[in-house]
Amino acid sequence: MNKPQFLVLCFVVVALACYLGYRHIVNARALLQEWADANDYKLLHASRAFVMPWGMWFSTSRYQVVYHVAVYDRSVKRIRSAWLRLGTYWTGSMNGDAIEVKWEHEDRTESAHSGDARWP
């Protein structure tokens, strides 16, 4: 393989890696918005968390995306904040059942759809 072919191959590999990373982030944001809409929350603020609570620190894989969010809960008419972990542990695949929620300043922790306790 000569030098121009090698450079083109390197460019294609880097471009593909960038595209896949971008799609992962876009899918995470879309899943976050779908979760808010499904639960009748208005998403006020969402920031990707690189430093997360200890309860999530060792149980989150590098394939999952963690957000710290502030939502307006229309059912109780107040603003609530939570940590959301999106994606499955092994693959990070973004589907509707792959959302776990840890509400701040509340005792209960739940899965986004089933209400099961997930974190101690």
LOZAZA-541280 format. One record per atom (N, C-alpha, C): residue number from 1; residue in one letter; x, y, z. Coordinates in steps of 0.05 Angstrom, whole numbers. Layout:
N
 bati kero     c1     c2     c3
  NUM    A      X      Y      Z
...
//
This chain:
120
 bati kero     c1     c2     c3
    1    M     17    -23      0
    1    M      0      0      0
    1    M     18     25      0
    2    N     13     42    -18
    2    N     29     66    -19
    2    N     18     88     -1
    3    K     33    109      1
    3    K     26    130     21
    3    K     -1    144     16
    4    P     -9    151     -8
    4    P    -35    164    -12
    4    P    -58    146     -5
    5    Q    -56    120    -11
    5    Q    -78    101     -4
    5    Q    -80     98     26
    6    F    -57     98     40
    6    F    -57     95     69
    6    F    -70    120     82
    7    L    -63    144     71
    7    L    -75    168     82
    7    L   -105    169     78
    8    V   -115    160     55
    8    V   -143    160     50
    8    V   -157    140     69
    9    L   -145    117     73
    9    L   -155     97     91
    9    L   -157    108    120
   10    C   -136    122    128
   10    C   -136    134    155
   10    C   -158    155    157
   11    F   -161    171    137
   11    F   -182    191    137
   11    F   -210    179    139
   12    V   -215    157    124
   12    V   -240    144    125
   12    V   -246    132    152
   13    V   -226    120    165
   13    V   -229    108    191
   13    V   -235    130    212
   14    V   -220    152    211
   14    V   -225    174    230
   14    V   -253    187    225
   15    A   -261    190    201
   15    A   -287    202    195
   15    A   -309    183    204
   16    L   -306    157    201
   16    L   -326    138    210
   16    L   -328    138    241
   17    A   -305    139    254
   17    A   -306    141    284
   17    A   -319    166    293
   18    C   -314    188    281
   18    C   -327    214    288
   18    C   -357    212    284
   19    Y   -365    201    261
   19    Y   -394    199    255
   19    Y   -408    181    275
   20    L   -396    158    283
   20    L   -409    140    302
   20    L   -411    153    330
   21    G   -390    168    338
   21    G   -392    183    363
   21    G   -413    204    363
   22    Y   -416    218    340
   22    Y   -436    238    337
   22    Y   -464    226    338
   23    R   -468    204    325
   23    R   -494    190    325
   23    R   -501    180    353
   24    H   -482    171    368
   24    H   -487    162    396
   24    H   -497    185    413
   25    I   -485    209    410
   25    I   -494    232    425
   25    I   -522    241    416
   26    V   -527    241    390
   26    V   -553    250    379
   26    V   -574    231    389
   27    N   -569    204    388
   27    N   -588    185    398
   27    N   -594    188    427
   28    A   -573    194    443
   28    A   -577    199    472
   28    A   -595    223    477
   29    R   -590    244    462
   29    R   -607    268    466
   29    R   -636    263    458
   30    A   -640    248    436
   30    A   -667    241    427
   30    A   -681    224    448
   31    L   -667    205    459
   31    L   -678    187    480
   31    L   -685    203    505
   32    L   -669    222    512
   32    L   -674    240    535
   32    L   -700    256    530
   33    Q   -703    267    507
   33    Q   -727    282    501
   33    Q   -752    264    500
   34    E   -749    240    489
   34    E   -772    221    488
   34    E   -780    214    517
   35    W   -760    210    535
   35    W   -767    203    563
   35    W   -782    226    575
   36    A   -773    251    571
   36    A   -787    274    582
   36    A   -816    276    572
   37    D   -819    272    546
   37    D   -846    274    534
   37    D   -864    252    544
   38    A   -854    227    546
   38    A   -870    204    555
   38    A   -879    207    584
   39    N   -864    221    600
   39    N   -871    224    629
   39    N   -883    251    635
   40    D   -890    266    614
   40    D   -903    293    616
   40    D   -885    312    632
   41    Y   -859    312    627
   41    Y   -841    331    639
   41    Y   -833    351    618
   42    K   -827    375    627
   42    K   -816    395    609
   42    K   -786    397    616
   43    L   -769    390    597
   43    L   -740    390    601
   43    L   -730    419    603
   44    L   -721    427    626
   44    L   -711    454    630
   44    L   -681    456    625
   45    H   -666    436    634
   45    H   -637    436    632
   45    H   -627    407    630
   46    A   -608    402    613
   46    A   -595    376    611
   46    A   -566    380    604
   47    S   -549    370    622
   47    S   -520    371    616
   47    S   -508    343    619
   48    R   -491    336    601
   48    R   -478    310    603
   48    R   -459    311    627
   49    A   -461    290    643
   49    A   -446    289    668
   49    A   -421    272    664
   50    F   -398    283    670
   50    F   -373    268    669
   50    F   -365    260    698
   51    V   -375    276    717
   51    V   -372    269    745
   51    V   -400    263    756
   52    M   -404    239    765
   52    M   -430    230    774
   52    M   -430    221    803
   53    P   -454    217    814
   53    P   -455    208    842
   53    P   -442    181    847
   54    W   -433    176    871
   54    W   -419    151    877
   54    W   -435    127    871
   55    G   -461    128    875
   55    G   -478    105    870
   55    G   -478     96    841
   56    M   -471    114    823
   56    M   -470    108    795
   56    M   -442    104    784
   57    W   -423    113    799
   57    W   -395    114    790
   57    W   -385     87    780
   58    F   -388     66    797
   58    F   -377     40    790
   58    F   -396     22    775
   59    S   -421     31    771
   59    S   -440     14    757
   59    S   -447     24    730
   60    T   -433     45    720
   60    T   -438     56    694
   60    T   -415     48    676
   61    S   -422     38    652
   61    S   -401     30    633
   61    S   -394     54    616
   62    R   -372     51    601
   62    R   -364     73    583
   62    R   -382     76    559
   63    Y   -400     57    555
   63    Y   -419     58    533
   63    Y   -444     73    540
   64    Q   -449     77    566
   64    Q   -473     91    574
   64    Q   -468    121    576
   65    V   -489    136    574
   65    V   -488    165    575
   65    V   -504    174    600
   66    V   -492    191    616
   66    V   -505    201    641
   66    V   -510    231    638
   67    Y   -534    239    644
   67    Y   -542    267    643
   67    Y   -552    276    670
   68    H   -547    300    677
   68    H   -559    313    700
   68    H   -580    332    688
   69    V   -605    328    697
   69    V   -627    342    685
   69    V   -644    357    706
   70    A   -656    378    697
   70    A   -677    392    712
   70    A   -702    392    695
   71    V   -724    383    707
   71    V   -749    381    692
   71    V   -771    394    708
   72    Y   -791    404    694
   72    Y   -815    414    707
   72    Y   -835    391    706
   73    D   -843    382    730
   73    D   -862    360    732
   73    D   -890    372    734
   74    R   -905    368    712
   74    R   -932    380    711
   74    R   -951    367    731
   75    S   -946    342    738
   75    S   -965    329    756
   75    S   -965    340    784
   76    V   -941    348    794
   76    V   -939    360    820
   76    V   -933    390    820
   77    K   -930    400    796
   77    K   -925    429    791
   77    K   -901    439    806
   78    R   -878    426    801
   78    R   -853    435    813
   78    R   -830    426    796
   79    I   -807    439    801
   79    I   -782    432    787
   79    I   -768    410    802
   80    R   -759    389    788
   80    R   -745    367    800
   80    R   -719    363    785
   81    S   -698    354    799
   81    S   -673    348    786
   81    S   -667    318    790
   82    A   -653    307    770
   82    A   -647    279    771
   82    A   -622    272    755
   83    W   -611    249    760
   83    W   -590    237    744
   83    W   -602    216    726
   84    L   -597    217    700
   84    L   -608    197    682
   84    L   -584    182    669
   85    R   -587    155    670
   85    R   -567    138    657
   85    R   -580    126    632
   86    L   -570    132    609
   86    L   -582    122    584
   86    L   -564    101    571
   87    G   -577     81    561
   87    G   -563     59    547
   87    G   -559     35    564
   88    T   -555     12    551
   88    T   -551    -13    565
   88    T   -521    -15    574
   89    Y   -516    -31    594
   89    Y   -489    -33    605
   89    Y   -468    -43    585
   90    W   -475    -64    570
   90    W   -454    -76    553
   90    W   -452    -63    526
   91    T   -473    -54    514
   91    T   -471    -43    487
   91    T   -477    -13    486
   92    G   -491     -3    506
   92    G   -498     25    506
   92    G   -521     31    486
   93    S   -534     10    476
   93    S   -555     15    457
   93    S   -577     32    469
   94    M   -586     51    453
   94    M   -606     70    462
   94    M   -634     61    454
   95    N   -648     50    474
   95    N   -676     43    469
   95    N   -692     53    493
   96    G   -718     53    491
   96    G   -735     64    512
   96    G   -734     50    538
   97    D   -725     25    539
   97    D   -723     11    564
   97    D   -696     14    577
   98    A   -679     29    565
   98    A   -651     32    575
   98    A   -647     59    589
   99    I   -667     67    605
   99    I   -665     92    619
   99    I   -668     86    649
  100    E   -649     96    665
  100    E   -651     94    694
  100    E   -650    122    706
  101    V   -667    127    726
  101    V   -670    154    737
  101    V   -663    153    767
  102    K   -647    172    776
  102    K   -642    175    804
  102    K   -649    204    811
  103    W   -672    207    824
  103    W   -681    234    832
  103    W   -664    245    854
  104    E   -658    270    853
  104    E   -643    283    875
  104    E   -663    292    896
  105    H   -653    292    921
  105    H   -669    301    944
  105    H   -694    285    949
  106    E   -694    260    939
  106    E   -717    242    943
  106    E   -706    215    950
  107    D   -721    199    964
  107    D   -711    173    972
  107    D   -714    152    951
  108    R   -733    155    933
  108    R   -738    134    914
  108    R   -721    137    889
  109    T   -714    114    878
  109    T   -698    112    854
  109    T   -713     93    836
  110    E   -716     99    810
  110    E   -733     82    794
  110    E   -722     80    766
  111    S   -731     59    752
  111    S   -727     57    724
  111    S   -748     75    711
  112    A   -742     85    688
  112    A   -759    105    675
  112    A   -787     94    669
  113    H   -789     68    665
  113    H   -815     57    656
  113    H   -828     39    677
  114    S   -813     26    694
  114    S   -825      6    711
  114    S   -827     14    740
  115    G   -811     34    749
  115    G   -812     42    777
  115    G   -796     24    795
  116    D   -780      6    784
  116    D   -764    -12    800
  116    D   -741      3    813
  117    A   -734     -5    838
  117    A   -710      6    851
  117    A   -685     -4    837
  118    R   -667     13    830
  118    R   -643      6    815
  118    R   -618     10    831
  119    W   -615     32    845
  119    W   -591     39    859
  119    W   -596     40    888
  120    P   -577     33    904
  120    P   -581     35    933
  120    P   -582     63    943
//
